[in-house]
């Protein structure tokens, strides 16, 4: 591919675009291709979407010469301006070939690379790791088989089986995405988080974001209290507690049976962007003047207290 799309924030870090932002990305985000063969109801790149083709979630993705981007990434990583590269490839006839080719081009750089691309066999994940990927992402998005089927129209069992097979074959190398607010209960989301984390699968947590032109453009994003309770549960599980310490009523978290919970949340990490190390995704789900689902930086003490209060527990 002669051109790579990079997120607007990445373009700013690389000196290719000027944007106003309080926080810039610490990961460089690259997207290859457009108009995916998949038909995810929430995605601007879905084959059935009428959204503008340069969007993914709330972010615009300008295109630049691939060799120029690769050279700029080399400089930015050496300077410490970026700490990681995220290569996202939409599903198309030549997506696999483009993925491997672009990964090899990126690995002239020493930055760790996470790759998210369509594949169907564990050997393909092994090939990506052998080609230089530090991590490989197999996105679930939906927390249950029913939600997955409604949102993505695909075979849940095949996807889940591939995810856990890859995690077993490549310990510490596999990641996934889960989107809060697709219709699942908090209990269902927490159980899926726990299932992934106990298998060593890193989870990038997202809030559903309605995008104009997509099939689910008119749906509402999750309420902030709902999202905060899931974030707290994620932190509780990451700190070594079992999922059964959470109590529920009709699928909604009502209590965390954890001693000194406030101390566990005091550093604010529960409310920062969750995913690969150094992936902060500034304003991917948020408007700079709107609800801050995922903080792309360290929180102030006031913000930590506010986030805890927003959980309504």
Phi and psi in degrees as a GROMACS rama.xvg file:
@    title "Ramachandran Plot"
@    xaxis  label "Phi"
@    yaxis  label "Psi"
@TYPE xy
-82.2457  -21.3581  UNK-2
-127.654  142.855  UNK-3
-117.079  139.359  UNK-4
-88.6093  135.927  UNK-5
-127.275  150.181  UNK-6
-61.787  154.47  UNK-7
-58.096  -38.6851  UNK-8
-65.4422  -40.1126  UNK-9
-62.389  -43.3597  UNK-10
-59.1289  -35.8676  UNK-11
-67.9398  -45.7626  UNK-12
-60.3482  -36.3831  UNK-13
-84.3519  0.634599  UNK-14
77.6277  21.9149  UNK-15
-104.437  -6.39032  UNK-16
-158.42  144.749  UNK-17
-106.403  123.781  UNK-18
-133.691  155.8  UNK-19
-91.7343  119.834  UNK-20
-157.088  136.513  UNK-21
-71.8894  -26.6359  UNK-22
-136.926  132.398  UNK-23
-104.453  158.15  UNK-24
-68.6829  144.079  UNK-25
-96.2107  -7.99894  UNK-26
-115.037  140.056  UNK-27
-88.2753  125.505  UNK-28
-106.976  124.419  UNK-29
-120.04  136.689  UNK-30
-124.008  128.518  UNK-31
-108.013  133.177  UNK-32
84.7884  176.461  UNK-33
-155.717  162.981  UNK-34
52.5489  73.4168  UNK-35
-58.4832  150.982  UNK-36
-72.7715  -18.9489  UNK-37
-74.6273  164.936  UNK-38
-129.156  50.0513  UNK-39
-63.4094  130.731  UNK-40
-68.935  -17.9722  UNK-41
-104.587  -2.78664  UNK-42
-102.399  133.668  UNK-43
-67.5553  -23.3744  UNK-44
-92.2453  -0.250755  UNK-45
-60.8929  148.707  UNK-46
-61.2474  -27.6454  UNK-47
-93.2718  1.82785  UNK-48
-80.3898  143.48  UNK-49
-103.523  10.8522  UNK-50
-68.6291  158.557  UNK-51
-62.5008  138.278  UNK-52
-70.7234  -13.5569  UNK-53
-93.5129  13.9041  UNK-54
-106.87  147.277  UNK-55
-143.149  121.46  UNK-56
52.0933  -133.455  UNK-57
-88.4079  -1.34159  UNK-58
-97.2906  139.666  UNK-59
-91.3719  150.616  UNK-60
-130.117  84.7844  UNK-61
-67.8842  151.916  UNK-62
-101.93  141.771  UNK-63
-140.453  163.856  UNK-64
-58.0577  130.873  UNK-65
-62.0574  -41.7152  UNK-66
-65.5086  -37.8073  UNK-67
-65.831  -41.8286  UNK-68
-63.4376  -45.3147  UNK-69
-60.0118  -41.8136  UNK-70
-66.5879  -40.2094  UNK-71
-66.2921  -36.5791  UNK-72
-64.0914  -38.5863  UNK-73
-59.2804  -45.7128  UNK-74
-67.0988  -44.5667  UNK-75
-63.8721  -38.1875  UNK-76
-69.1292  -41.2128  UNK-77
-62.0883  -33.7031  UNK-78
-82.3264  -12.3864  UNK-79
86.0076  9.94356  UNK-80
-72.7748  -30.4264  UNK-81
-126.669  152.932  UNK-82
-119.856  -7.60883  UNK-83
-161.944  157.787  UNK-84
-123.09  134.328  UNK-85
-116.49  114.501  UNK-86
-102.363  113.428  UNK-87
-113.762  124.741  UNK-88
-122.352  121.929  UNK-89
-72.7443  153.272  UNK-90
-77.2613  114.624  UNK-91
-144.421  178.513  UNK-92
-59.9447  -33.8689  UNK-93
-113.697  19.7998  UNK-94
-64.0369  -37.8756  UNK-95
-65.3581  -46.182  UNK-96
-62.0651  -41.1225  UNK-97
-65.8528  -35.6208  UNK-98
-62.627  -52.3277  UNK-99
-64.0469  -43.5268  UNK-100
-60.8635  -47.1148  UNK-101
-70.1324  -35.997  UNK-102
-61.6987  -44.1779  UNK-103
-64.2164  -35.6352  UNK-104
-65.0936  -40.8462  UNK-105
-69.3031  -29.8708  UNK-106
-77.967  3.87147  UNK-107
-69.5404  -15.6627  UNK-108
-96.5153  149.294  UNK-109
-89.9166  -0.192433  UNK-110
-63.9721  139.857  UNK-111
-64.4554  139.646  UNK-112
-121.78  130.208  UNK-113
-104.848  134.366  UNK-114
-116.614  129.097  UNK-115
-119.838  110.1  UNK-116
-149.232  158.621  UNK-117
-76.3226  126.05  UNK-118
-153.084  167.126  UNK-119
-126.534  -4.90991  UNK-120
-134.411  147.538  UNK-121
-60.9286  -31.0564  UNK-122
-64.0524  -27.915  UNK-123
-69.9742  -37.7865  UNK-124
-63.1615  -41.8706  UNK-125
-61.9844  -37.6683  UNK-126
-64.0687  -39.6309  UNK-127
-66.7239  -40.9319  UNK-128
-64.5439  -42.0668  UNK-129
-64.3148  -29.8782  UNK-130
-81.2554  -4.67193  UNK-131
122.995  -4.14777  UNK-132
-67.386  137.209  UNK-133
-79.8932  -38.6179  UNK-134
-139.272  154.548  UNK-135
-125.362  130.568  UNK-136
-102.75  129.73  UNK-137
-118.808  99.4576  UNK-138
-76.0512  124.565  UNK-139
-85.1357  -46.7187  UNK-140
67.8203  -61.416  UNK-141
-85.1391  140.859  UNK-142
-85.4196  -17.6553  UNK-143
-131.882  165.197  UNK-144
-63.2287  -39.7347  UNK-145
-66.1345  -45.9934  UNK-146
-63.4766  -42.7517  UNK-147
-59.7888  -45.294  UNK-148
-63.4439  -41.0257  UNK-149
-69.4819  -42.3222  UNK-150
-79.541  -33.6373  UNK-151
-120.298  -17.8113  UNK-152
65.7956  29.3306  UNK-153
-124.014  178.114  UNK-154
-84.2834  106.98  UNK-155
-60.196  -47.3966  UNK-156
-59.7469  -40.1124  UNK-157
-63.8962  -43.3557  UNK-158
-68.8605  -45.968  UNK-159
-64.7537  -41.1912  UNK-160
-63.6523  -40.8912  UNK-161
-63.54  -42.2254  UNK-162
-60.4225  -49.3759  UNK-163
-73.53  -29.8568  UNK-164
-65.8296  -43.2684  UNK-165
-66.5665  -39.2072  UNK-166
-63.4238  -36.8027  UNK-167
-71.3562  -36.6549  UNK-168
-79.3329  -28.4544  UNK-169
-130.587  71.7587  UNK-170
-57.4065  131.612  UNK-171
77.4422  2.16369  UNK-172
-108.47  -5.14584  UNK-173
-112.011  137.209  UNK-174
-127.304  164.861  UNK-175
-144.837  172.182  UNK-176
-119.881  141.501  UNK-177
-129.946  134.695  UNK-178
-109.354  119.47  UNK-179
-81.9924  131.599  UNK-180
107.524  16.5221  UNK-181
-89.7884  -1.99801  UNK-182
124.649  -5.53536  UNK-183
-75.9933  161.322  UNK-184
-84.6771  164.88  UNK-185
-62.7108  -37.8619  UNK-186
-62.5735  -42.798  UNK-187
-63.9973  -41.5867  UNK-188
-65.8065  -43.6416  UNK-189
-63.8982  -41.1885  UNK-190
-63.1297  -38.733  UNK-191
-70.3902  -40.0166  UNK-192
-56.0815  -47.1989  UNK-193
-63.3498  -41.0448  UNK-194
-60.7384  -41.0208  UNK-195
-69.6538  -48.2105  UNK-196
-65.1144  -35.2926  UNK-197
-70.8271  -17.3047  UNK-198
-95.0183  6.81801  UNK-199
77.8196  19.8054  UNK-200
-92.7247  117.597  UNK-201
-67.9337  141.033  UNK-202
-118.832  121.206  UNK-203
-86.9805  120.189  UNK-204
-99.2737  128.233  UNK-205
-124.088  156.294  UNK-206
-102.928  134.243  UNK-207
-54.861  130.848  UNK-208
-123.888  112.454  UNK-209
-70.0443  129.93  UNK-210
-119.896  129.287  UNK-211
-56.3694  132.532  UNK-212
98.0348  -13.0781  UNK-213
-91.6589  164.219  UNK-214
-62.5058  -30.8013  UNK-215
-104.86  30.5969  UNK-216
-62.5705  -27.8418  UNK-217
-92.838  -1.98476  UNK-218
-76.6104  156.114  UNK-219
-90.8661  144.053  UNK-220
-69.0862  165.06  UNK-221
-65.9315  145.671  UNK-222
-61.9847  147.19  UNK-223
-63.8084  -33.6832  UNK-224
-65.0876  -38.1957  UNK-225
-61.0056  -47.6043  UNK-226
-66.1889  -41.5295  UNK-227
-62.2674  -39.5115  UNK-228
-64.1121  -37.8791  UNK-229
-68.1788  -41.113  UNK-230
-59.3764  -42.2889  UNK-231
-64.7535  -41.6855  UNK-232
-61.5873  -41.0472  UNK-233
-57.4564  -47.6516  UNK-234
-63.2  -41.4997  UNK-235
-59.8222  -45.497  UNK-236
-67.1213  -41.2801  UNK-237
-63.7128  -26.5288  UNK-238
-83.7723  6.17681  UNK-239
103.341  2.67923  UNK-240
-84.4225  151.635  UNK-241
-77.5348  155.458  UNK-242
-62.6451  -23.2629  UNK-243
-76.7101  2.14487  UNK-244
-76.5093  -16.8339  UNK-245
-79.511  139.695  UNK-246
-108.263  149.769  UNK-247
-134.34  155.605  UNK-248
-136.173  116.305  UNK-249
53.336  39.5883  UNK-250
85.418  -5.56181  UNK-251
-99.9346  134.901  UNK-252
-65.8558  129.662  UNK-253
-115.428  -18.1566  UNK-254
-163.173  153.104  UNK-255
-118.304  113.249  UNK-256
-84.0756  68.4027  UNK-257
-127.929  123.353  UNK-258
-62.0411  139.575  UNK-259
53.0166  46.4273  UNK-260
-57.4099  -39.5829  UNK-261
-61.0287  -38.3273  UNK-262
-64.8052  -38.0676  UNK-263
-64.4818  -27.4252  UNK-264
-98.1788  -3.54153  UNK-265
-63.482  -27.8922  UNK-266
-82.4497  -7.11168  UNK-267
79.1638  -0.643179  UNK-268
-60.0668  -29.4887  UNK-269
-59.3846  -26.2475  UNK-270
-105.687  0.749764  UNK-271
-81.799  165.555  UNK-272
-55.4952  132.132  UNK-273
-112.047  135.357  UNK-274
164.923  -139.077  UNK-275
-67.1515  156.089  UNK-276
-55.7511  138.102  UNK-277
67.8181  15.7101  UNK-278
-97.6564  107.01  UNK-279
-108.691  -13.3105  UNK-280
40.6538  58.8776  UNK-281
-56.8165  124.396  UNK-282
59.7935  27.959  UNK-283
-67.6679  -39.8271  UNK-284
-106.958  -3.31818  UNK-285
-125.438  150.49  UNK-286
-86.9012  140.733  UNK-287
-55.6397  -22.9664  UNK-288
-108.895  9.98237  UNK-289
-110.427  -157.188  UNK-290
-67.3809  130.114  UNK-291
-95.9085  91.4746  UNK-292
-68.1594  -50.012  UNK-293
-122.531  114.842  UNK-294
-74.9825  128.289  UNK-295
-87.3485  15.9875  UNK-296
-155.667  174.896  UNK-297
-65.2503  136.455  UNK-298
-80.9568  151.827  UNK-299
-77.2216  165.383  UNK-300
-59.7733  -38.6881  UNK-301
-63.7521  -42.0143  UNK-302
-66.0367  -36.4005  UNK-303
-62.1763  -47.7891  UNK-304
-62.2595  -40.1927  UNK-305
-63.4357  -43.623  UNK-306
-62.2675  -41.0007  UNK-307
-63.6034  -42.8591  UNK-308
-64.9047  -33.9721  UNK-309
-65.3207  -20.8319  UNK-310
-69.1077  -15.8193  UNK-311
59.3079  31.1525  UNK-312
